[in-house]
Every structure is written in structure tokens, then in C-alpha cells.
Amino acid sequence: MASSTASEPEPSPPPQPSNDIDVVGISTLVAWDLADGATEYLQAVQGGGSSSLCRPKLQVIYGSASCSALFKLQLSILLKPQRNKSKNTAQFFLFIPPENIATLSLSPASGDEPSDIVQKVLSPDAICLRFALSSPPTVVAPPVPDRIVPKNEHNAGVLASLLDLARQTNITIYLPHRALDRTRLRTLCTAASSSSLTSIDRHGTATLYGGKGGRVLEASIVDAPSENGGADGAGAPAADSPPSYDELGPGPPPAVSVLETLAKGSSDGRPSRKRLRRSSSDAGSDIPSPGGEVTAKKSRDDKASRETHHNVDGMEKHTKHTEQTELRMEQMEQRLMAHLDRRLDLFEKLVKDQIQEHKRSITEMVEQRIEAHEEQTQTDLDYLRREVESDVEEQLIGKKAELHEQFRDEREELQASLEERFAELEESITERFSSARAVLEF
């Protein structure tokens, strides 16, 4: 009877590791080359130190199957506070469309090292992405307010540097070495340099600012920071201050009052002790004179003016102190991030060293155990061999004795049989000889 067996399905190959990338919030440094060959960074003060550097956040998305990618930088800038707000932080975005990428390379050429600033802020082995673009990137600003007014000179410098970056076609982005896997980045660079990547629609500018969309940042919509550092509300008119004495002008001549009469006194310089009689003309002496009203108004206005100027000075000092505090906080944050990056690098190196040491100790322990197991196995094999040899030898001796006994018995039986045959043969021959002799004698 013929039997048929169903063919078993071939096992599927193991899944290959994906080269897709989806990371956000990577703290970076952005640089570009000037015409004189110097390197400029995205920072508040052109040519400043590491304390003025900006650390925009990078978002990278790459889909190997869809051949799509996103390169987006996000930067926070303080603007002039709006009405009823003490702080106005605006988000600005820089997009690098993958369609505009001519080449994208990973890390500097062999032998090159990052600059001292990059090594200080990030690490000596920071990742370097070099973009060569066919057209400059797009910087997106918030839709409101209509005029972008930075809060102070520091943020104005950041905006100016961002506008300068928006005119560059060769951009370098530095990021921590542990932020992205280099193998995946090389795959991304190869795909971007082959002009095969497209933008991701769901991450376009229309989705920014709560779905309101943004606008392209241009120098024409940026104003210089106000002198008071944004202490008043944006677009709010300044409060009317009291007029000065020069603006008031001279008042009317004061009338003769009771005080002047009392001030005259007697001829010897002593004040008169006589009581003044009230005449019919003094009936309205209780009503303040116009000159007194002007003097009192001037005194009140002068006091209000001094209080207003004092309040304005206090607000200016408070605003300046707040700006200095925010600037110090930004610098402290940058130093803290750099310190944390360095500590993380040291911790990562320490962990790697400990892992390597642990691997070495485990390898040595495994090798020792394997050697001990091999020795024990060899000892057991030798013992088994001896046991087997002893058993075989005993079996051979027993078999030999058994065969010897069997051979001896068979030999004895054969010998007895031969002796019996020989006796019979001898008897037969003797009988024949006797018969022959009898015949001869006869």
C-alpha cells in the first residue's frame, strides 16, 4: 500500500534587526563654517564661549520600509511678555527636508577631532552629522504675535544666530555618542545621500502650535528688544506720569493770608500776643486760596512722580535681576548638562569596564570548570576502561578455562575412542594372521 507524507513547511528565517530610527529630545550643538574658514555655532553671542551656546533638541525619524525621514531641531527663545503674562517662551523649529539633502556623512574624517568646545560641552567621541544641502533649511516661528520681539539682548542674539543658520547650506550637528546607534546612522546617511528619502507628512509644519501651523522666520518680522526688557505688557501703552514743575509753569500770586499776618509780628522781632479780630472780610478765610491749592497739587504731584519713578526704577531693577537670573539659570543648565554628560560617559565607561572584567572572570571560571570537568571525565573514562579491561580479562580467563576443560574432555574421549579402535584393529589383524597361518599350515 502506497503511503504519502505531507511536506513540512520550511522554517522562516530569523527576523533581521530593523534600521528604523525614532528618537526625540537629543541635546545637540549646531555649527557651520564662515567665509573665512572659521566655525560658527548657534549661540547668543557670535564668537562667544561655551556659556553662550544654544542646545537645541533634535528629533530624527527614519523609516527604512517607507524611505521617509524627518530632521527637526527645536529651540526655546524668550520673547517680550504679553499682557498679563510674566514670561513668554516661544518655540522655534528648524526643518531639514530630506529632499534637500545632497550628502549626509557621519563623523569627521579620519584623524580629525571635535573642537575644544564640542569636547567640553559633549564629549571627545561625540557623533557628528554633516549636512550638505541643495537649499537652506526652513526655520518656523510661532504664528502670533505679529511682531517677534526678543525679551533681551541675549535672546536677540539667539534669534540673529538662528536667522544666520537659516541661510546656510552646509550644517554640522553634534550629538552625544550614546544618543544613536552608529550602524543605523550609517544606513540613514547612505539612504539620505542617495536622494531616495521623502518627508513625513504627519510631522509637517501644519501640525505645529496646536494645529495652528507656523510661519517662516524672516528678519522683517523681528524687532529689537525693548529697553525695559519687557517689563510692561506687549503693546500696552505706558502709564501717564505726573507732569514736572517745568511743565506746570508759574502759578498765580498767593493772596495775603492769616499766616502772613502772624508772620509779621512786632517791630522788635517778637510775635504779637494780640488776638486778631475777624472782620467781615475774613469770613471766607477758611476757604483755601488758589495759590495754596496749586502748592498742594504740586506737592501731591511731586510725591506721586517720585513714587512712580521709584516704582519704575524698582521694576527695571527687578526685570534686570530676573533677566540675569534666567541667564544664569540657562548657563547653569548648560553646565549641568555638560557635567551630567561627562558623568554619564564616565559611568558608562566604568560599567563597560566592569562588564568586561565580569566577562573575563566568568570566562576564566567557565574555562576552569571545563578543565575540571575534562579532568574528571578523563578520570572516569580511565576508571571505566580499567573496569572494562578487568571484566574482559576475567571473562577471557574463564572462557579459556572453560575451553581448556572442554578440549581436555574431548581429547580424552577421542583418545579413548582411538585406543578402542586400535584394540579392535589389533584384534582383527591378529585374527586375520591366525586365519592365514592356519591356511598355510593346512
Sine and cosine of phi, psi and omega as CSV:
sin_phi,cos_phi,sin_psi,cos_psi,sin_omega,cos_omega
0.00,0.00,0.80,-0.60,-0.03,-1.00
-0.98,0.21,0.64,-0.77,0.02,-1.00
-0.85,-0.53,0.63,-0.78,0.00,-1.00
-0.89,-0.46,0.69,-0.73,0.01,-1.00
-0.91,-0.42,0.73,-0.68,0.01,-1.00
-0.95,0.32,0.66,-0.75,0.00,-1.00
-0.96,0.30,0.75,-0.66,0.00,-1.00
-0.98,0.19,0.64,-0.77,0.01,-1.00
-0.91,0.41,0.60,-0.80,0.01,-1.00
-0.94,0.33,0.62,-0.79,0.00,-1.00
-0.91,0.42,0.67,-0.74,0.00,-1.00
-0.94,0.33,0.56,-0.83,0.01,-1.00
-0.91,0.41,0.47,-0.88,0.00,-1.00
-0.90,0.43,0.58,-0.81,-0.01,-1.00
-0.89,0.45,0.69,-0.73,0.01,-1.00
-0.99,0.12,0.53,-0.85,0.03,-1.00
-0.89,0.45,0.69,-0.73,-0.05,-1.00
-0.98,0.21,0.55,-0.83,0.05,-1.00
-0.99,-0.16,0.15,0.99,-0.01,-1.00
-0.92,0.39,0.47,-0.88,-0.01,-1.00
-0.74,-0.67,0.70,-0.71,0.08,-1.00
-0.46,-0.89,1.00,0.01,-0.02,-1.00
-0.77,-0.63,0.46,-0.89,-0.02,-1.00
-0.53,-0.85,0.49,-0.87,0.08,-1.00
0.98,0.17,0.44,0.90,0.02,-1.00
-0.99,0.14,0.84,-0.53,0.02,-1.00
-0.96,0.29,0.80,-0.60,-0.14,-0.99
-0.76,-0.65,0.09,-1.00,0.25,-0.97
-0.82,-0.57,0.67,-0.74,-0.03,-1.00
-0.88,-0.47,0.73,-0.68,-0.05,-1.00
-0.65,-0.76,0.34,-0.94,0.12,-0.99
-0.45,-0.89,0.32,-0.95,-0.06,-1.00
-1.00,-0.06,0.69,-0.73,0.07,-1.00
-1.00,0.07,0.10,-1.00,-0.04,-1.00
-0.91,0.41,-0.50,0.86,0.00,-1.00
-1.00,0.09,0.10,0.99,0.02,-1.00
1.00,-0.03,-0.15,0.99,0.02,-1.00
-0.97,0.26,0.33,-0.94,-0.01,-1.00
-0.97,-0.23,0.79,-0.62,0.04,-1.00
-0.93,-0.36,0.61,-0.79,-0.01,-1.00
-0.92,-0.39,0.35,-0.94,0.13,-0.99
-0.96,0.29,0.96,-0.29,-0.12,-0.99
-0.39,-0.92,0.19,-0.98,-0.06,-1.00
-0.98,0.22,-0.55,0.84,-0.03,-1.00
-0.85,-0.53,0.85,-0.53,-0.02,-1.00
-0.89,0.46,0.80,-0.60,-0.03,-1.00
0.96,0.27,0.23,0.97,-0.01,-1.00
-0.97,0.23,-0.03,-1.00,-0.01,-1.00
-1.00,0.08,-0.20,-0.98,-0.05,-1.00
-0.93,0.37,-0.38,0.92,-0.02,-1.00
-0.94,0.34,-0.37,0.93,-0.01,-1.00
-1.00,-0.09,0.03,1.00,-0.04,-1.00
-0.95,0.33,0.57,-0.82,0.10,-0.99
-0.99,-0.10,0.56,-0.83,-0.01,-1.00
-0.87,-0.50,0.95,0.31,0.01,-1.00
-0.90,0.44,0.45,-0.90,0.00,-1.00
-1.00,-0.05,0.75,-0.66,-0.05,-1.00
-0.98,-0.21,0.68,-0.73,0.15,-0.99
-0.86,-0.51,0.81,-0.59,0.00,-1.00
-0.81,-0.59,0.80,-0.60,0.09,-1.00
-0.78,-0.62,0.74,-0.68,0.03,-1.00
-0.63,-0.78,0.83,-0.56,0.09,-1.00
-0.93,-0.37,0.94,-0.34,-0.05,-1.00
-0.92,0.38,-0.55,0.84,-0.02,-1.00
-0.96,0.28,-0.66,0.75,-0.03,-1.00
-1.00,0.03,-0.11,0.99,-0.03,-1.00
0.80,0.59,0.73,0.69,0.01,-1.00
-0.80,-0.60,0.41,-0.91,-0.06,-1.00
-0.43,-0.90,0.32,-0.95,0.06,-1.00
-0.62,-0.78,0.76,-0.66,0.11,-0.99
-0.81,-0.58,0.93,-0.38,-0.08,-1.00
-0.67,-0.74,0.74,-0.67,0.09,-1.00
-0.94,-0.34,0.65,-0.76,0.01,-1.00
-0.83,-0.55,0.73,-0.68,-0.07,-1.00
-0.69,-0.73,0.71,-0.70,0.03,-1.00
-0.99,-0.12,0.74,-0.68,0.00,-1.00
-0.73,-0.68,0.70,-0.71,0.04,-1.00
-0.99,0.14,0.81,-0.59,0.05,-1.00
-0.95,-0.31,0.13,-0.99,0.04,-1.00
-0.88,0.47,0.78,-0.63,-0.06,-1.00
-0.87,0.50,0.63,-0.78,0.08,-1.00
-0.99,0.11,0.03,-1.00,-0.06,-1.00
-0.87,0.49,0.72,-0.70,0.05,-1.00
0.90,0.43,0.39,0.92,0.04,-1.00
-0.77,-0.64,0.71,-0.71,0.01,-1.00
-1.00,0.04,-0.30,0.95,-0.04,-1.00
-0.55,-0.84,0.61,-0.79,-0.01,-1.00
-0.69,-0.72,0.99,-0.12,0.01,-1.00
-0.98,-0.18,0.87,-0.50,-0.01,-1.00
-0.95,-0.31,0.56,-0.83,0.02,-1.00
-0.98,-0.20,0.77,-0.64,0.07,-1.00
-0.90,-0.44,0.60,-0.80,-0.08,-1.00
-0.82,-0.57,0.65,-0.76,0.09,-1.00
-0.89,-0.46,0.87,-0.50,0.00,-1.00
-0.96,-0.26,0.71,-0.70,0.14,-0.99
-0.92,-0.39,0.99,-0.12,-0.01,-1.00
-0.89,0.47,0.74,-0.67,0.00,-1.00
-0.89,0.46,-0.39,0.92,0.04,-1.00
-0.93,0.37,-0.38,0.93,-0.03,-1.00
-1.00,-0.04,0.03,1.00,-0.03,-1.00
-1.00,0.08,0.87,-0.48,0.10,-0.99
-0.99,0.13,-0.78,0.63,0.08,-1.00
-0.62,-0.79,0.51,-0.86,0.09,-1.00
-0.70,-0.72,0.88,-0.48,-0.05,-1.00
-0.87,-0.49,0.46,-0.89,-0.03,-1.00
-0.96,-0.28,0.79,-0.62,0.09,-1.00
0.91,0.41,0.43,-0.90,0.02,-1.00
-0.94,0.35,0.15,-0.99,0.00,-1.00
-0.90,0.43,0.32,-0.95,-0.05,-1.00
-0.87,0.49,0.76,-0.65,0.01,-1.00
0.99,-0.14,-0.38,0.93,0.03,-1.00
-0.98,0.19,0.48,-0.88,0.04,-1.00
-0.79,-0.62,0.49,-0.87,0.07,-1.00
-0.88,0.48,0.40,-0.92,0.00,-1.00
-0.91,0.41,0.20,-0.98,-0.01,-1.00
-0.88,0.47,-0.58,0.81,0.00,-1.00
-0.90,0.44,-0.70,0.71,0.00,-1.00
-0.90,0.44,-0.68,0.73,0.02,-1.00
-0.90,0.44,-0.58,0.82,-0.02,-1.00
-0.96,0.27,-0.68,0.73,-0.06,-1.00
-0.98,0.18,-0.68,0.73,-0.03,-1.00
-0.97,-0.23,-1.00,-0.07,0.01,-1.00
-0.20,-0.98,0.31,-0.95,0.01,-1.00
-0.89,0.46,-0.45,0.89,-0.02,-1.00
-0.96,-0.27,0.60,0.80,0.01,-1.00
-0.90,0.43,0.51,-0.86,0.04,-1.00
-0.98,0.20,0.66,-0.75,-0.04,-1.00
-0.83,-0.56,0.86,-0.51,0.07,-1.00
-0.94,-0.34,0.86,-0.50,-0.03,-1.00
-0.95,-0.30,0.88,-0.47,0.00,-1.00
-0.98,-0.21,0.81,-0.59,0.20,-0.98
-0.94,-0.34,0.92,-0.39,-0.16,-0.99
-0.95,-0.31,0.50,-0.86,0.10,-0.99
-0.98,0.17,-0.37,0.93,0.07,-1.00
-0.50,-0.86,0.43,-0.90,-0.08,-1.00
-0.88,0.47,0.33,-0.94,0.03,-1.00
-0.95,0.30,0.13,-0.99,-0.01,-1.00
-0.94,-0.33,0.81,-0.59,0.06,-1.00
-0.97,-0.26,0.83,-0.56,-0.07,-1.00
-0.96,-0.30,0.75,-0.66,0.01,-1.00
-0.94,-0.35,0.31,-0.95,0.03,-1.00
-0.91,0.41,0.46,-0.89,-0.05,-1.00
-0.94,0.33,-0.42,0.91,0.02,-1.00
-0.75,-0.67,0.48,-0.88,-0.06,1.00
-0.97,0.26,0.13,-0.99,-0.03,-1.00
-0.89,0.46,-0.68,0.73,0.02,-1.00
-0.97,-0.24,0.78,-0.63,0.01,-1.00
-1.00,-0.04,0.92,-0.40,-0.03,-1.00
-0.88,-0.47,0.94,-0.35,0.04,-1.00
-0.91,0.42,0.45,-0.89,-0.08,-1.00
-0.94,0.33,-0.60,0.80,-0.06,-1.00
-0.48,-0.88,-0.04,-1.00,-0.04,-1.00
-0.91,0.41,-0.55,0.84,0.02,-1.00
-0.87,0.49,-0.77,0.64,0.00,-1.00
-0.95,0.32,-0.48,0.88,0.11,-0.99
-0.90,0.43,-0.63,0.78,0.07,-1.00
-0.90,0.43,-0.60,0.80,0.05,-1.00
-0.90,0.44,-0.69,0.73,0.03,-1.00
-0.89,0.45,-0.67,0.74,0.03,-1.00
-0.89,0.45,-0.66,0.75,0.04,-1.00
-0.91,0.41,-0.60,0.80,0.03,-1.00
-0.92,0.39,-0.63,0.78,0.07,-1.00
-0.91,0.42,-0.61,0.79,0.06,-1.00
-0.91,0.42,-0.63,0.77,0.04,-1.00
-0.89,0.45,-0.55,0.84,-0.02,-1.00
-0.94,0.34,-0.09,1.00,0.03,-1.00
-0.96,-0.28,0.06,1.00,-0.09,-1.00
-1.00,-0.08,0.48,-0.88,0.09,-1.00
-0.89,-0.46,-0.09,1.00,0.09,-1.00
-0.81,-0.58,0.96,-0.29,-0.14,-0.99
-0.82,-0.57,0.64,-0.77,0.05,-1.00
-0.88,-0.48,0.76,-0.65,0.02,-1.00
-0.88,-0.48,0.85,-0.53,0.05,-1.00
-0.98,-0.20,0.67,-0.74,0.04,-1.00
-0.61,-0.79,0.37,-0.93,-0.03,-1.00
-0.85,0.53,0.55,-0.83,-0.11,-0.99
-0.91,0.41,-0.40,0.92,-0.02,-1.00
-1.00,-0.06,0.06,1.00,-0.09,-1.00
-0.95,0.33,-0.64,0.77,-0.06,-1.00
-0.66,-0.75,0.48,-0.88,0.03,-1.00
-0.96,0.27,0.77,-0.64,-0.07,-1.00
-0.92,0.40,-0.54,0.84,0.01,-1.00
-0.89,0.45,-0.69,0.72,0.03,-1.00
-0.92,0.38,-0.60,0.80,0.03,-1.00
-0.90,0.43,-0.62,0.78,0.04,-1.00
-0.89,0.45,-0.65,0.76,0.07,-1.00
-0.88,0.47,-0.67,0.74,0.03,-1.00
-0.90,0.44,-0.69,0.73,0.01,-1.00
-0.88,0.47,-0.66,0.75,0.02,-1.00
-0.89,0.46,-0.69,0.72,0.00,-1.00
-0.92,0.38,-0.65,0.76,-0.01,-1.00
-0.93,0.36,-0.60,0.80,-0.01,-1.00
-0.96,0.30,-0.32,0.95,0.02,-1.00
-1.00,0.03,0.07,1.00,0.02,-1.00
0.85,0.53,0.59,0.81,-0.01,-1.00
-0.95,-0.31,0.05,1.00,-0.05,-1.00
-0.99,-0.14,0.51,-0.86,0.06,-1.00
-0.82,-0.58,0.29,-0.96,-0.01,-1.00
-0.97,0.25,0.36,-0.93,0.04,-1.00
-0.99,-0.13,0.90,-0.44,-0.12,-0.99
-0.90,0.44,-0.61,0.79,-0.09,-1.00
-0.94,0.33,-0.14,0.99,0.05,-1.00
-0.91,-0.41,0.49,0.87,-0.01,-1.00
-0.98,0.19,0.00,-1.00,-0.03,-1.00
-0.93,0.36,-0.38,0.92,-0.02,-1.00
-0.92,0.39,-0.33,0.94,-0.02,-1.00
-1.00,0.02,-0.07,1.00,-0.07,-1.00
-0.98,0.18,0.32,-0.95,0.09,-1.00
0.81,0.58,0.78,0.63,0.05,-1.00
0.92,0.40,0.49,0.87,0.00,-1.00
1.00,0.09,-0.01,1.00,0.03,-1.00
-0.98,0.20,-0.33,0.94,-0.04,-1.00
0.98,0.18,0.33,-0.95,0.00,-1.00
-0.91,-0.42,-0.17,-0.99,0.04,-1.00
-0.70,-0.71,0.39,-0.92,-0.02,-1.00
-0.95,0.32,0.76,-0.65,0.02,-1.00
-0.96,0.28,0.82,-0.57,0.05,-1.00
-0.75,-0.66,0.42,-0.91,-0.01,-1.00
-0.91,0.41,-0.40,0.92,-0.05,-1.00
-0.94,0.34,-0.32,0.95,-0.01,-1.00
-0.97,-0.23,0.15,0.99,-0.02,-1.00
-0.95,-0.32,0.78,-0.63,0.05,-1.00
-0.95,-0.31,0.30,-0.95,0.05,-1.00
-0.95,0.30,0.46,-0.89,0.01,-1.00
-0.92,0.40,0.53,-0.85,0.02,-1.00
-0.95,0.30,0.37,-0.93,-0.08,-1.00
-0.93,0.37,-0.56,0.83,-0.04,-1.00
-0.99,0.12,0.14,0.99,0.08,-1.00
0.93,0.36,0.36,0.93,0.07,-1.00
0.99,0.15,0.53,0.85,0.00,-1.00
-0.95,0.30,-0.56,0.83,0.03,-1.00
-1.00,-0.02,0.22,-0.98,0.00,-1.00
-0.94,0.35,0.47,-0.88,-0.01,-1.00
-0.92,0.40,0.84,-0.54,0.04,-1.00
0.99,0.17,-0.01,1.00,-0.03,-1.00
-1.00,0.07,0.75,-0.67,-0.01,-1.00
-0.93,0.36,0.51,-0.86,0.00,-1.00
-0.95,0.31,0.54,-0.84,0.00,-1.00
-0.93,0.37,0.61,-0.79,-0.01,-1.00
-0.94,0.33,0.81,-0.59,0.02,-1.00
-1.00,-0.04,0.43,-0.90,0.00,-1.00
-0.89,0.46,0.54,-0.84,0.00,-1.00
-0.94,0.35,0.45,-0.89,0.03,-1.00
-0.99,0.15,0.12,-0.99,0.01,-1.00
-0.90,0.44,-0.59,0.81,-0.01,-1.00
-0.91,0.42,-0.57,0.82,0.00,-1.00
-0.96,0.28,-0.48,0.88,-0.01,-1.00
-0.95,0.32,-0.62,0.78,-0.03,-1.00
0.99,0.15,0.12,-0.99,-0.02,-1.00
-0.94,0.34,0.62,-0.78,0.03,-1.00
-1.00,0.01,0.03,-1.00,0.01,-1.00
-0.94,0.35,0.42,-0.91,-0.01,-1.00
-0.91,0.43,0.68,-0.73,-0.02,-1.00
-0.94,0.35,0.54,-0.84,0.05,-1.00
-1.00,0.09,0.33,-0.94,0.02,-1.00
-0.94,0.33,0.81,-0.59,-0.05,-1.00
-0.87,-0.49,0.06,-1.00,0.01,-1.00
-0.90,0.44,-0.53,0.85,-0.01,-1.00
-0.90,0.44,-0.63,0.78,0.02,-1.00
-0.92,0.40,-0.60,0.80,0.02,-1.00
-0.90,0.43,-0.68,0.74,0.03,-1.00
-0.91,0.41,-0.51,0.86,-0.04,-1.00
-0.95,0.31,-0.32,0.95,-0.06,-1.00
-0.94,0.33,-0.77,0.64,0.04,-1.00
0.94,0.35,-0.27,-0.96,-0.02,-1.00
-1.00,0.02,0.08,-1.00,-0.06,-1.00
-0.95,0.32,-0.44,0.90,0.00,-1.00
-1.00,0.10,0.16,0.99,0.07,-1.00
1.00,-0.05,-0.16,0.99,0.00,-1.00
-1.00,0.01,0.55,-0.84,0.01,-1.00
-0.93,0.36,0.54,-0.84,-0.03,-1.00
-0.95,0.30,0.63,-0.77,0.03,-1.00
-1.00,-0.05,-0.06,1.00,-0.02,-1.00
-0.96,0.27,0.58,-0.81,0.07,-1.00
-0.99,0.12,0.70,-0.71,0.00,-1.00
-0.98,0.22,0.68,-0.73,0.06,-1.00
-1.00,0.06,0.58,-0.81,0.04,-1.00
-1.00,-0.02,0.87,-0.49,0.05,-1.00
-1.00,-0.01,0.09,-1.00,0.02,-1.00
-0.91,0.43,-0.44,0.90,0.00,-1.00
-0.97,0.24,-0.28,0.96,-0.01,-1.00
-1.00,-0.02,0.15,0.99,-0.05,-1.00
-0.89,0.45,-0.55,0.84,0.00,-1.00
-0.99,-0.17,0.39,0.92,-0.01,-1.00
-0.94,0.35,-0.31,0.95,0.01,-1.00
-0.96,0.28,-0.30,0.95,0.00,-1.00
-0.98,0.21,0.80,-0.60,-0.02,-1.00
-0.87,0.50,0.60,-0.80,0.03,-1.00
-0.98,0.18,0.38,-0.92,0.05,-1.00
-0.85,0.53,-0.62,0.79,0.02,-1.00
-0.90,0.44,-0.62,0.79,0.04,-1.00
-0.92,0.40,-0.61,0.79,0.04,-1.00
-0.89,0.45,-0.67,0.74,0.01,-1.00
-0.90,0.43,-0.67,0.74,0.01,-1.00
-0.89,0.45,-0.69,0.73,0.02,-1.00
-0.90,0.43,-0.65,0.76,0.02,-1.00
-0.90,0.44,-0.66,0.75,0.05,-1.00
-0.88,0.47,-0.66,0.75,0.00,-1.00
-0.90,0.45,-0.69,0.72,0.02,-1.00
-0.91,0.42,-0.69,0.73,0.01,-1.00
-0.90,0.44,-0.63,0.78,0.02,-1.00
-0.90,0.44,-0.67,0.74,0.03,-1.00
-0.90,0.43,-0.69,0.73,0.02,-1.00
-0.90,0.43,-0.62,0.79,0.01,-1.00
-0.91,0.43,-0.68,0.73,0.02,-1.00
-0.90,0.44,-0.66,0.75,0.03,-1.00
-0.90,0.44,-0.65,0.76,0.00,-1.00
-0.90,0.43,-0.74,0.68,0.03,-1.00
-0.88,0.47,-0.62,0.79,0.03,-1.00
-0.90,0.43,-0.67,0.74,0.02,-1.00
-0.91,0.42,-0.66,0.75,0.01,-1.00
-0.90,0.44,-0.69,0.72,0.04,-1.00
-0.88,0.48,-0.66,0.75,0.03,-1.00
-0.90,0.44,-0.64,0.76,0.03,-1.00
-0.91,0.41,-0.66,0.75,0.03,-1.00
-0.90,0.44,-0.68,0.73,0.03,-1.00
-0.90,0.43,-0.66,0.75,0.01,-1.00
-0.90,0.43,-0.67,0.74,0.02,-1.00
-0.90,0.44,-0.69,0.72,0.02,-1.00
-0.89,0.45,-0.67,0.74,0.03,-1.00
-0.90,0.44,-0.63,0.77,0.03,-1.00
-0.90,0.44,-0.69,0.72,0.02,-1.00
-0.89,0.46,-0.70,0.72,0.03,-1.00
-0.89,0.46,-0.63,0.77,0.03,-1.00
-0.90,0.44,-0.69,0.72,0.02,-1.00
-0.90,0.44,-0.64,0.77,0.03,-1.00
-0.90,0.44,-0.68,0.73,0.05,-1.00
-0.89,0.45,-0.62,0.78,0.02,-1.00
-0.90,0.44,-0.66,0.76,0.05,-1.00
-0.89,0.46,-0.70,0.71,0.03,-1.00
-0.90,0.43,-0.65,0.76,0.04,-1.00
-0.90,0.44,-0.62,0.78,0.03,-1.00
-0.89,0.45,-0.69,0.73,0.02,-1.00
-0.89,0.45,-0.70,0.71,0.02,-1.00
-0.90,0.43,-0.63,0.78,0.02,-1.00
-0.90,0.43,-0.67,0.74,0.02,-1.00
-0.89,0.45,-0.68,0.73,0.03,-1.00
-0.89,0.45,-0.66,0.75,0.03,-1.00
-0.90,0.44,-0.67,0.74,0.02,-1.00
-0.90,0.43,-0.64,0.76,0.04,-1.00
-0.87,0.49,-0.70,0.71,0.01,-1.00
-0.90,0.43,-0.67,0.74,0.02,-1.00
-0.89,0.45,-0.64,0.77,0.03,-1.00
-0.91,0.42,-0.63,0.78,0.05,-1.00
-0.89,0.46,-0.71,0.71,0.03,-1.00
-0.89,0.45,-0.67,0.75,0.02,-1.00
-0.90,0.43,-0.66,0.76,0.02,-1.00
-0.89,0.45,-0.67,0.74,0.04,-1.00
-0.89,0.45,-0.67,0.75,0.02,-1.00
-0.89,0.46,-0.68,0.73,0.01,-1.00
-0.90,0.44,-0.68,0.74,0.02,-1.00
-0.88,0.47,-0.69,0.73,0.03,-1.00
-0.89,0.46,-0.68,0.74,0.02,-1.00
-0.91,0.42,-0.62,0.78,0.04,-1.00
-0.90,0.44,-0.69,0.73,0.03,-1.00
-0.89,0.46,-0.68,0.73,0.03,-1.00
-0.90,0.44,-0.65,0.76,0.03,-1.00
-0.90,0.43,-0.65,0.76,0.04,-1.00
-0.89,0.45,-0.67,0.74,0.03,-1.00
-0.89,0.46,-0.70,0.72,0.00,-1.00
-0.90,0.43,-0.64,0.77,0.03,-1.00
-0.91,0.42,-0.66,0.75,0.02,-1.00
-0.88,0.47,-0.71,0.71,0.04,-1.00
-0.88,0.47,-0.68,0.73,0.00,-1.00
-0.90,0.44,-0.67,0.74,0.02,-1.00
-0.90,0.43,-0.68,0.73,0.03,-1.00
-0.88,0.47,-0.67,0.74,0.03,-1.00
-0.89,0.46,-0.67,0.75,0.01,-1.00
-0.92,0.39,-0.60,0.80,0.04,-1.00
-0.90,0.43,-0.69,0.72,0.04,-1.00
-0.88,0.47,-0.70,0.72,0.03,-1.00
-0.89,0.45,-0.63,0.77,0.02,-1.00
-0.91,0.41,-0.64,0.77,0.04,-1.00
-0.89,0.45,-0.69,0.73,0.03,-1.00
-0.88,0.47,-0.70,0.71,0.01,-1.00
-0.90,0.43,-0.63,0.77,0.03,-1.00
-0.90,0.44,-0.68,0.73,0.03,-1.00
-0.90,0.44,-0.65,0.76,0.05,-1.00
-0.88,0.47,-0.70,0.72,0.02,-1.00
-0.89,0.45,-0.63,0.77,0.02,-1.00
-0.91,0.42,-0.67,0.74,0.04,-1.00
-0.88,0.47,-0.68,0.73,0.02,-1.00
-0.89,0.46,-0.71,0.71,0.03,-1.00
-0.89,0.46,-0.62,0.78,0.01,-1.00
-0.89,0.46,-0.70,0.72,0.03,-1.00
-0.90,0.43,-0.66,0.75,0.03,-1.00
-0.88,0.47,-0.69,0.72,0.00,-1.00
-0.91,0.41,-0.70,0.72,0.01,-1.00
-0.88,0.47,-0.66,0.75,0.02,-1.00
-0.89,0.45,-0.69,0.72,0.02,-1.00
-0.90,0.44,-0.68,0.73,0.00,-1.00
-0.90,0.44,-0.66,0.75,0.00,-1.00
-0.90,0.44,-0.70,0.71,0.04,-1.00
-0.88,0.47,-0.66,0.75,0.02,-1.00
-0.90,0.43,-0.64,0.77,0.02,-1.00
-0.90,0.43,-0.68,0.73,0.02,-1.00
-0.89,0.46,-0.71,0.70,0.02,-1.00
-0.89,0.46,-0.67,0.74,0.02,-1.00
-0.91,0.42,-0.63,0.78,0.02,-1.00
-0.90,0.45,-0.69,0.72,0.02,-1.00
-0.90,0.43,-0.65,0.76,0.01,-1.00
-0.90,0.44,-0.68,0.73,0.03,-1.00
-0.91,0.41,-0.62,0.79,0.03,-1.00
-0.89,0.45,-0.70,0.71,0.04,-1.00
-0.89,0.46,-0.68,0.73,-0.01,-1.00
-0.91,0.42,-0.68,0.73,0.01,-1.00
-0.90,0.44,-0.64,0.77,0.00,-1.00
-0.91,0.42,-0.68,0.73,0.02,-1.00
-0.90,0.44,-0.70,0.72,0.00,-1.00
-0.91,0.42,-0.60,0.80,0.02,-1.00
-0.91,0.41,-0.69,0.72,0.01,-1.00
-0.90,0.43,-0.66,0.75,0.03,-1.00
-0.90,0.45,-0.67,0.74,0.01,-1.00
-0.91,0.42,-0.64,0.77,0.01,-1.00
-0.91,0.42,-0.66,0.75,0.03,-1.00
-0.91,0.42,-0.64,0.77,0.02,-1.00
-0.90,0.43,-0.66,0.75,0.01,-1.00
-0.92,0.39,-0.67,0.74,0.01,-1.00
-0.89,0.46,-0.62,0.78,0.04,-1.00
-0.92,0.39,-0.64,0.77,0.01,-1.00
-0.92,0.39,-0.70,0.71,0.04,-1.00
-0.86,0.51,-0.64,0.77,0.00,-1.00
-0.91,0.42,-0.69,0.72,0.05,-1.00
-0.88,0.47,-0.67,0.74,-0.01,-1.00
-0.91,0.42,-0.66,0.75,0.00,-1.00
-0.90,0.43,-0.65,0.76,0.01,-1.00
-0.92,0.40,-0.63,0.78,0.01,-1.00
-0.91,0.40,-0.66,0.75,0.00,-1.00
-0.92,0.39,-0.64,0.76,-0.01,-1.00
-0.89,0.45,-0.69,0.73,0.03,-1.00
-0.88,0.48,-0.66,0.75,0.00,-1.00
-0.91,0.41,-0.67,0.74,0.06,-1.00
-0.88,0.48,-0.64,0.77,0.00,-1.00
-0.91,0.42,-0.67,0.74,0.03,-1.00
-0.89,0.45,-0.66,0.75,-0.02,-1.00
-0.93,0.38,-0.64,0.77,-0.02,-1.00
-0.93,0.38,-0.63,0.78,0.02,-1.00
-0.90,0.43,-0.62,0.79,0.03,-1.00
-0.91,0.42,-0.68,0.73,-0.03,-1.00
-0.91,0.41,-0.66,0.75,-0.02,-1.00
-0.93,0.38,-0.54,0.84,0.00,-1.00
-0.94,0.33,0.00,0.00,0.00,0.00
